[in-house]
Amino acid sequence: MVELVRITVLQNGRAIHNNVQLPGVTGGAIDRNEGAPGPLLLQDHGNLVQYRNLWILPLPLRGSDRYEPA
């Protein structure tokens, strides 16, 4: 059985999404190939937004109740 993808997002050192299960590909997906790694797409919706210090790290397959910045 294949599990749905899970994500954890930390922003400014705080977990804003912790081990959240996604129902499938997101609306911004390039294609429906859910098993292959792909690019991270960031949105600005036409606003002046700047991104910096983005880290994409694999986490253990088993979720945690808390994540702390390294």
N, CA, C and O atoms as a GROMACS GRO file, in nm:
protein
  280
    1MET      N    1   0.083  -0.118   0.000
    1MET     CA    2   0.000   0.000   0.000
    1MET      C    3   0.088   0.125   0.000
    1MET      O    4   0.186   0.131   0.074
    2VAL      N    5   0.054   0.222  -0.080
    2VAL     CA    6   0.129   0.347  -0.090
    2VAL      C    7   0.063   0.451   0.001
    2VAL      O    8  -0.058   0.473  -0.005
    3GLU      N    9   0.145   0.516   0.084
    3GLU     CA   10   0.092   0.621   0.171
    3GLU      C   11   0.091   0.754   0.099
    3GLU      O   12   0.169   0.776   0.006
    4LEU      N   13   0.002   0.842   0.140
    4LEU     CA   14   0.001   0.977   0.087
    4LEU      C   15   0.121   1.054   0.140
    4LEU      O   16   0.175   1.020   0.246
    5VAL      N   17   0.162   1.155   0.068
    5VAL     CA   18   0.278   1.234   0.107
    5VAL      C   19   0.247   1.314   0.234
    5VAL      O   20   0.133   1.355   0.257
    6ARG      N   21   0.350   1.335   0.314
    6ARG     CA   22   0.337   1.415   0.436
    6ARG      C   23   0.441   1.526   0.431
    6ARG      O   24   0.550   1.508   0.378
    7ILE      N   25   0.405   1.642   0.487
    7ILE     CA   26   0.499   1.754   0.490
    7ILE      C   27   0.504   1.814   0.631
    7ILE      O   28   0.407   1.807   0.707
    8THR      N   29   0.617   1.871   0.662
    8THR     CA   30   0.634   1.953   0.782
    8THR      C   31   0.697   2.082   0.735
    8THR      O   32   0.796   2.081   0.663
    9VAL      N   33   0.640   2.195   0.775
    9VAL     CA   34   0.689   2.327   0.736
    9VAL      C   35   0.721   2.406   0.861
    9VAL      O   36   0.637   2.423   0.949
   10LEU      N   37   0.845   2.454   0.868
   10LEU     CA   38   0.886   2.542   0.976
   10LEU      C   39   0.905   2.681   0.919
   10LEU      O   40   0.970   2.697   0.815
   11GLN      N   41   0.851   2.780   0.984
   11GLN     CA   42   0.868   2.919   0.943
   11GLN      C   43   0.914   2.998   1.064
   11GLN      O   44   0.850   2.999   1.169
   12ASN      N   45   1.027   3.064   1.048
   12ASN     CA   46   1.087   3.141   1.158
   12ASN      C   47   1.102   3.056   1.284
   12ASN      O   48   1.078   3.104   1.395
   13GLY      N   49   1.142   2.931   1.265
   13GLY     CA   50   1.169   2.843   1.378
   13GLY      C   51   1.047   2.778   1.440
   13GLY      O   52   1.060   2.706   1.539
   14ARG      N   53   0.929   2.802   1.385
   14ARG     CA   54   0.807   2.743   1.440
   14ARG      C   55   0.743   2.650   1.337
   14ARG      O   56   0.739   2.681   1.218
   15ALA      N   57   0.693   2.537   1.386
   15ALA     CA   58   0.623   2.444   1.296
   15ALA      C   59   0.485   2.500   1.266
   15ALA      O   60   0.402   2.515   1.356
   16ILE      N   61   0.460   2.532   1.138
   16ILE     CA   62   0.327   2.580   1.100
   16ILE      C   63   0.245   2.468   1.036
   16ILE      O   64   0.123   2.475   1.032
   17HIS      N   65   0.312   2.365   0.987
   17HIS     CA   66   0.248   2.241   0.942
   17HIS      C   67   0.336   2.129   0.995
   17HIS      O   68   0.455   2.124   0.963
   18ASN      N   69   0.281   2.041   1.075
   18ASN     CA   70   0.360   1.935   1.136
   18ASN      C   71   0.307   1.800   1.095
   18ASN      O   72   0.201   1.756   1.141
   19ASN      N   73   0.381   1.733   1.008
   19ASN     CA   74   0.349   1.598   0.965
   19ASN      C   75   0.207   1.591   0.906
   19ASN      O   76   0.130   1.501   0.938
   20VAL      N   77   0.175   1.688   0.821
   20VAL     CA   78   0.043   1.698   0.759
   20VAL      C   79   0.038   1.608   0.636
   20VAL      O   80   0.129   1.612   0.552
   21GLN      N   81  -0.067   1.528   0.625
   21GLN     CA   82  -0.083   1.440   0.511
   21GLN      C   83  -0.159   1.514   0.401
   21GLN      O   84  -0.266   1.569   0.426
   22LEU      N   85  -0.103   1.515   0.279
   22LEU     CA   86  -0.168   1.578   0.166
   22LEU      C   87  -0.252   1.475   0.091
   22LEU      O   88  -0.211   1.360   0.078
   23PRO      N   89  -0.370   1.516   0.042
   23PRO     CA   90  -0.458   1.421  -0.025
   23PRO      C   91  -0.410   1.379  -0.165
   23PRO      O   92  -0.463   1.283  -0.220
   24GLY      N   93  -0.314   1.446  -0.220
   24GLY     CA   94  -0.264   1.415  -0.354
   24GLY      C   95  -0.183   1.533  -0.404
   24GLY      O   96  -0.134   1.613  -0.324
   25VAL      N   97  -0.167   1.543  -0.534
   25VAL     CA   98  -0.091   1.654  -0.589
   25VAL      C   99  -0.164   1.784  -0.561
   25VAL      O  100  -0.287   1.786  -0.552
   26THR      N  101  -0.091   1.891  -0.546
   26THR     CA  102  -0.152   2.021  -0.520
   26THR      C  103  -0.199   2.084  -0.649
   26THR      O  104  -0.168   2.036  -0.758
   27GLY      N  105  -0.273   2.193  -0.638
   27GLY     CA  106  -0.325   2.261  -0.757
   27GLY      C  107  -0.217   2.318  -0.846
   27GLY      O  108  -0.241   2.340  -0.965
   28GLY      N  109  -0.099   2.341  -0.793
   28GLY     CA  110   0.011   2.395  -0.871
   28GLY      C  111   0.104   2.288  -0.926
   28GLY      O  112   0.212   2.320  -0.974
   29ALA      N  113   0.063   2.163  -0.920
   29ALA     CA  114   0.149   2.054  -0.966
   29ALA      C  115   0.178   2.065  -1.116
   29ALA      O  116   0.092   2.105  -1.195
   30ILE      N  117   0.299   2.029  -1.153
   30ILE     CA  118   0.339   2.030  -1.294
   30ILE      C  119   0.274   1.915  -1.369
   30ILE      O  120   0.230   1.931  -1.483
   31ASP      N  121   0.268   1.798  -1.304
   31ASP     CA  122   0.202   1.681  -1.363
   31ASP      C  123   0.146   1.595  -1.250
   31ASP      O  124   0.150   1.635  -1.133
   32ARG      N  125   0.094   1.481  -1.283
   32ARG     CA  126   0.032   1.394  -1.181
   32ARG      C  127   0.127   1.286  -1.132
   32ARG      O  128   0.083   1.194  -1.062
   33ASN      N  129   0.254   1.293  -1.166
   33ASN     CA  130   0.353   1.196  -1.122
   33ASN      C  131   0.389   1.223  -0.976
   33ASN      O  132   0.482   1.298  -0.947
   34GLU      N  133   0.314   1.162  -0.886
   34GLU     CA  134   0.330   1.188  -0.744
   34GLU      C  135   0.454   1.125  -0.683
   34GLU      O  136   0.499   1.170  -0.577
   35GLY      N  137   0.510   1.024  -0.746
   35GLY     CA  138   0.621   0.952  -0.685
   35GLY      C  139   0.758   1.012  -0.711
   35GLY      O  140   0.854   0.978  -0.640
   36ALA      N  141   0.771   1.098  -0.808
   36ALA     CA  142   0.903   1.151  -0.844
   36ALA      C  143   0.927   1.287  -0.779
   36ALA      O  144   0.837   1.371  -0.774
   37PRO      N  145   1.049   1.309  -0.728
   37PRO     CA  146   1.081   1.442  -0.674
   37PRO      C  147   1.073   1.547  -0.784
   37PRO      O  148   1.094   1.517  -0.902
   38GLY      N  149   1.042   1.666  -0.747
   38GLY     CA  150   1.030   1.774  -0.845
   38GLY      C  151   1.068   1.906  -0.783
   38GLY      O  152   1.115   1.911  -0.669
   39PRO      N  153   1.049   2.014  -0.856
   39PRO     CA  154   1.088   2.145  -0.806
   39PRO      C  155   0.989   2.197  -0.701
   39PRO      O  156   0.874   2.156  -0.696
   40LEU      N  157   1.038   2.287  -0.620
   40LEU     CA  158   0.953   2.359  -0.525
   40LEU      C  159   0.910   2.488  -0.593
   40LEU      O  160   0.995   2.567  -0.633
   41LEU      N  161   0.780   2.510  -0.606
   41LEU     CA  162   0.728   2.629  -0.671
   41LEU      C  163   0.672   2.724  -0.565
   41LEU      O  164   0.586   2.684  -0.486
   42LEU      N  165   0.719   2.847  -0.562
   42LEU     CA  166   0.676   2.946  -0.465
   42LEU      C  167   0.589   3.049  -0.535
   42LEU      O  168   0.618   3.090  -0.647
   43GLN      N  169   0.483   3.092  -0.469
   43GLN     CA  170   0.390   3.187  -0.528
   43GLN      C  171   0.408   3.325  -0.466
   43GLN      O  172   0.443   3.338  -0.349
   44ASP      N  173   0.382   3.428  -0.547
   44ASP     CA  174   0.382   3.565  -0.494
   44ASP      C  175   0.252   3.638  -0.522
   44ASP      O  176   0.229   3.746  -0.469
   45HIS      N  177   0.166   3.581  -0.604
   45HIS     CA  178   0.035   3.638  -0.637
   45HIS      C  179   0.045   3.784  -0.682
   45HIS      O  180  -0.046   3.862  -0.658
   46GLY      N  181   0.156   3.820  -0.746
   46GLY     CA  182   0.174   3.956  -0.797
   46GLY      C  183   0.218   4.056  -0.691
   46GLY      O  184   0.234   4.174  -0.722
   47ASN      N  185   0.239   4.012  -0.568
   47ASN     CA  186   0.285   4.100  -0.461
   47ASN      C  187   0.437   4.104  -0.456
   47ASN      O  188   0.504   4.014  -0.505
   48LEU      N  189   0.490   4.209  -0.396
   48LEU     CA  190   0.634   4.217  -0.378
   48LEU      C  191   0.673   4.125  -0.262
   48LEU      O  192   0.654   4.157  -0.145
   49VAL      N  193   0.729   4.010  -0.297
   49VAL     CA  194   0.767   3.909  -0.198
   49VAL      C  195   0.911   3.871  -0.224
   49VAL      O  196   0.953   3.857  -0.339
   50GLN      N  197   0.987   3.853  -0.117
   50GLN     CA  198   1.123   3.805  -0.129
   50GLN      C  199   1.138   3.680  -0.044
   50GLN      O  200   1.090   3.674   0.068
   51TYR      N  201   1.205   3.580  -0.099
   51TYR     CA  202   1.231   3.456  -0.027
   51TYR      C  203   1.381   3.447  -0.002
   51TYR      O  204   1.461   3.485  -0.088
   52ARG      N  205   1.418   3.397   0.114
   52ARG     CA  206   1.559   3.373   0.142
   52ARG      C  207   1.571   3.262   0.245
   52ARG      O  208   1.477   3.233   0.319
   53ASN      N  209   1.686   3.202   0.247
   53ASN     CA  210   1.716   3.096   0.344
   53ASN      C  211   1.614   2.984   0.344
   53ASN      O  212   1.565   2.943   0.449
   54LEU      N  213   1.583   2.934   0.226
   54LEU     CA  214   1.492   2.819   0.215
   54LEU      C  215   1.574   2.691   0.226
   54LEU      O  216   1.676   2.676   0.160
   55TRP      N  217   1.528   2.602   0.310
   55TRP     CA  218   1.594   2.473   0.327
   55TRP      C  219   1.492   2.363   0.301
   55TRP      O  220   1.382   2.365   0.357
   56ILE      N  221   1.528   2.269   0.218
   56ILE     CA  222   1.445   2.153   0.191
   56ILE      C  223   1.524   2.032   0.239
   56ILE      O  224   1.628   1.998   0.183
   57LEU      N  225   1.473   1.968   0.343
   57LEU     CA  226   1.543   1.856   0.404
   57LEU      C  227   1.451   1.736   0.415
   57LEU      O  228   1.333   1.752   0.449
   58PRO      N  229   1.502   1.617   0.387
   58PRO     CA  230   1.420   1.498   0.409
   58PRO      C  231   1.407   1.475   0.560
   58PRO      O  232   1.503   1.493   0.635
   59LEU      N  233   1.289   1.435   0.603
   59LEU     CA  234   1.264   1.403   0.742
   59LEU      C  235   1.246   1.252   0.755
   59LEU      O  236   1.223   1.185   0.655
   60PRO      N  237   1.255   1.200   0.876
   60PRO     CA  238   1.232   1.056   0.893
   60PRO      C  239   1.094   1.017   0.843
   60PRO      O  240   1.002   1.098   0.843
   61LEU      N  241   1.082   0.892   0.799
   61LEU     CA  242   0.954   0.845   0.747
   61LEU      C  243   0.846   0.848   0.854
   61LEU      O  244   0.728   0.865   0.824
   62ARG      N  245   0.886   0.831   0.977
   62ARG     CA  246   0.789   0.835   1.086
   62ARG      C  247   0.782   0.977   1.140
   62ARG      O  248   0.885   1.039   1.166
   63GLY      N  249   0.662   1.029   1.157
   63GLY     CA  250   0.644   1.167   1.203
   63GLY      C  251   0.684   1.186   1.347
   63GLY      O  252   0.702   1.090   1.421
   64SER      N  253   0.697   1.310   1.385
   64SER     CA  254   0.734   1.347   1.521
   64SER      C  255   0.629   1.441   1.577
   64SER      O  256   0.559   1.508   1.502
   65ASP      N  257   0.619   1.446   1.708
   65ASP     CA  258   0.528   1.541   1.772
   65ASP      C  259   0.586   1.681   1.774
   65ASP      O  260   0.513   1.778   1.791
   66ARG      N  261   0.718   1.692   1.756
   66ARG     CA  262   0.779   1.824   1.754
   66ARG      C  263   0.906   1.822   1.670
   66ARG      O  264   0.979   1.723   1.666
   67TYR      N  265   0.930   1.932   1.606
   67TYR     CA  266   1.052   1.952   1.529
   67TYR      C  267   1.114   2.081   1.576
   67TYR      O  268   1.043   2.178   1.601
   68GLU      N  269   1.243   2.083   1.590
   68GLU     CA  270   1.312   2.202   1.633
   68GLU      C  271   1.414   2.241   1.528
   68GLU      O  272   1.468   2.154   1.459
   69PRO      N  273   1.441   2.370   1.513
   69PRO     CA  274   1.543   2.411   1.416
   69PRO      C  275   1.679   2.353   1.452
   69PRO      O  276   1.712   2.334   1.569
   70ALA      N  277   1.756   2.326   1.350
   70ALA     CA  278   1.891   2.269   1.372
   70ALA      C  279   1.986   2.370   1.430
   70ALA      O  280   2.102   2.339   1.455
   0.00000   0.00000   0.00000
